[in-house]
Amino acid sequence: MDPRCKLPLAVLFTVLFFLPLPLVLLGAYLGALSLAIWLGLGFRELVRPLRTIAPLLLLVLLLTPPFQRGGQAYLRIGGLTLLSADGVREAARLALRLTGVTFAFFVLLRSTAPADLILALRAFGLPFGAGLVVSVALQYVPGLKGLLDQVQDAHRLRRAGNGAPPARGLQVVRSLLPQLTSVLILSIRRIPILAMALEMRGVGRTNRRSSMRRLPQGRRLVLSSLAAAAVGLGAVVAIFLFP
């Protein structure tokens, strides 16, 4: 599907997940996104975002019910209600919302090349500078994660070479400081490369910028627009069919 059509769909599903809709409908939206990821990207790609947000989901499921004590009480210790009907519903709603928004943007970013995404944003009127910021973020943030992995591997090898036992408990937290310091130094050393890349993209020039590559037009765009309109219309109509 054309990225100019996938982008509005991702925004639409994000808005839908924040509306006060029934849990069944939110679950149906999440199921549709899960099916799209499974069929388009594979089952392993469906597990990746879940693994990433698993700690947040656990916190939501554990901390939400004690603060929502309305309805039938399921678990009570003394005079304190820890689990109630309203708490379960609110925890499920927040979990569905977090997972749904994550899936919506995961399928967008995972199935769209960064260059195509920037061109789609430019097609919707995003300024060149803002588009450049998004492009740098999409390419630089994963690079920082790769640097952190390399630094952690290097520190593990150094610890193993010195015969030191693996870090445990508070030592793990203390070991993060030299690792993050190494990542910061490596990132600073990459600044000249980033500056050269920005210069090649015309940053600082006063003349009008041109694009050597454009998103396809014609039949493909029409078919993608029709498919996106059908999906979006179906999602909105479901609100009125299942109030």
N, C-alpha and C positions, 0 to 999 in steps of 0.2 A: 504494500500500500504506500502511496505517496506520503512523504513526511509532512506535507502541508495539510494532509487529512488526519494523520495520526496525532498531530499536536493538539488540535481542537478536541479530539476524542479523549485524550489524556486529561485535559482540563475539565471536560464535561464529567468524566467519571470521578475526578477529584471533588468537584462541586456536589455530585450526587452522594458521595460518601459522607459529606458534612451536613447533609440535610437530615432532619428528624424523621427518617423513614423507618418502617418496620424492620425488625431484624431479619425476617425471611427475605425481604427484598434486598437488603444489604448483602446477605449471604448469596443470593442469586447473582448479584453484580460481581462479587468476589469469585464465584464459581465460573462465570463467563471469562473473567480475566485469567483465571488459572487454566481454563481450557485453551485459551488463546496462546498462553506461554507454552503449555504442554505440546500442542499441535505444531506451533511455529518454531519453537526453540528446543524442545525436548524436556524430558522429565527432570534431568539434572539441573537445568536452568530454573525449573520451578522450585527446587530445593534451595538454591543459592540465596535468594532474598529472604526466605524464611529463616535460614541459618544466621543471616546477618542481623535480623531484627528480633531473634529469639530472646535475648536478654530483656529488651524493652517489653515484649509481649508478656514475659514472665512477671515483670514488675507491675504491669497493668493489671494482670489477672490476680496478683496477690494483694496489691495496695488499694485497688478500687472498691471492692466489696465492704471493707470495714468503714468506709466513709459514706456509703449509701445503705442506710439501715431500714428503709421503708419496706412495706409489704410483709409477706410471711417470712418468719425467721427460721433459717435452716440450721444455724450453729450459733449457740449463745454460751458464753462463759461468764458466770455470775450474772450481773446485770448488763453486760456488754454484748451487743449483737455483732458478731464477726461476719456472718454470711446470711444474706436475706435475698428475697426475690428481686427487689430493685437493684441490689448490689450485683447480682449475677447478670441481670439485663444490661446494666451500665457497663460492666466489665466486658461483656460480649460485644456491645456496641463499639466501645473504644478499640477493642482488639480487631474487629472487622474493619473499622475505619483506618487504623494504622496499616494493617495488611493490605487493604484495598488501594490506598494511596501509593504504598510502596510498589505494589504490582503494576499499577497504572504507569508509573514513570519508569519502572524497570523494563517493561516490555517496549516502551518508547525508546529508551536509550540503548537497550540491547539489540534491537532490530533496526536501528537507524545509524548510519555512519555519522560521525561528528560533523563532517563537512556538509552533509545533506541537512542535518538538523540546523546548522547555522544558516544555510540558505533558506530553509523554511521559516526561521525566525525573521530573516531579512525580508522575506516575502510578505510577512505580516507587519512590516514597518519598523522593525527593531533597528536602531541606529548602528552604524558601523562600529563605533567604540564599544557599545554594549555587547554586540555580537562577538567582538574580539575577546572581551572579558570572558564570555561563556566558553568560547573556543579554548582559551588558555586554561580555564578551570577544568574543562573536560579532559584535557591532555596532561595537565600538570599534577592534579590531585592523585590520579592512579600512579603517576610516576613517583610521588612521595611514598605511596604504599609499597612500591617496589624497592625504593631505597631503604625503607624501614626493614623489609624482609632481608635484604642483603646485609644490613648492619647487624641484625639479630643473628643471622647465620655466622657472620664473622666473629661475634662475641662468643657464641657457643663453641666455635672451633678453638678460640683462644683459651676459653675456660677449660676445655677438654685437654688441650696441649699442656696446660699448667698442672693438670691433675686435680683441679679444684672440683668439688662436688657441684651438681646442678643447683641453681638458685631455687629457694623455696620460701614461702611465706612472705615476710617483709623484704627479703632479699630480692624478690622479683620486682617489687616496686622501686627499690634502690637502684637496681640494674637498668631501669628505664632512663634514668638521667643521663648516663654516658651514651646510651643508644640514641636518645633524642638529640643530644649535643652533636653526635656524629652526623645524624640526618640533617641538622641545621647547617653544619659546615658544608656538607655535600650540596645542599640546596643553594647556598650562597655562591658556591663555585660554578653553579649552572646559570647564574644571572647573566653573564656575558652572552651565553648561547641564546637565552631567551630574548635578550635585547637585539641580537642580530636577527632572530626570527621576526620580531616585531618590525624592525626596519625593512625587512624584505616584504612585509605585508603593507608597507606604505604608511606606517604610523609617523606622524609629524609632517607629512606632506600636505600641501595646500590645494593641490589640483584634485579634480574629481576622480574618485576611485571607480575602477571598472572590474568586472568579474569575468574570468576566462571560462567559467563553468556555470551552467544554469540547470535548474531542475527541468525534467522533461515536461512538455505540454501535450495537448491533444488528447487522444483516446485514453491513454493511461490515466491522465489526470481526471478525465470525466468518469471513468469506471471507479477510480479510487474515491472520488467525491460522492458518487451514488452509494457505494458500499459504506462509507463513513456516515452518510446521512441516514441510511437504513439502520445501522447500529445505534446511532444517537437517538433517532426517533423511537426505536423499540425500547431503549432504556428509559426515555421520558414517558412514553405511553404506559409502561409498566407501573409508574407511580399512580396513575389514575385507575388502573385495573386492580391493583392490590393496595388500597388505601390503608 
